[in-house]
Amino acid sequence: MHSMVEISHEFLKPVLHPQAICVDGTFGTGKDSVFFLNQKVKKVIAFEIQKEAIDACTITDPRFILNPAGHENMDEYIQEEIDAIIFNFGYCPGLDRSISTKWQTSCTAVKKGLSLLKQKGRMALVLYPHEQGRIEAEKIESMLSELDAYKYSILKMNLLNQDKSPYIIGIEKREK
């Protein structure tokens, strides 16, 4: 079976095309940004607050922009509609585990991302319900459960026999 990150990439592929504008809301090691760039999209806009992760970035593609800012501020950096957005919540693998996404800023980022998403655009959220991420996952799910079903299709993919394993929420913005 594929990893949840790989499954989230498969969920996003149908909306990726040469003119697509994509957002990596949690840059980390850059895996999601590299995925978008390999799909030959027009632009990838990423967000990261950890200096170590920013300094370790080796992506030199002119289609890539790394903003040293929190994802909750994405609307200050993005003026166009977005085709695809991915968030890989939690802490950055290989870096300080005490620095992790927080439910307050993550919920704000998801809301702002949804407002920037074009019609038929998709958002993938990879959530980690371990001790640190459980509350974040619950708060995000609660917020999403209140969204208008006529405007958004939302699905949840998880492993039924592994209650602390990562899982995905996929969102598609419906046509008006």
Order of alpha helices (4+ residues) and beta strands (2+ residues): alpha-beta-alpha-beta-alpha-beta-beta-alpha-beta-alpha-beta-beta
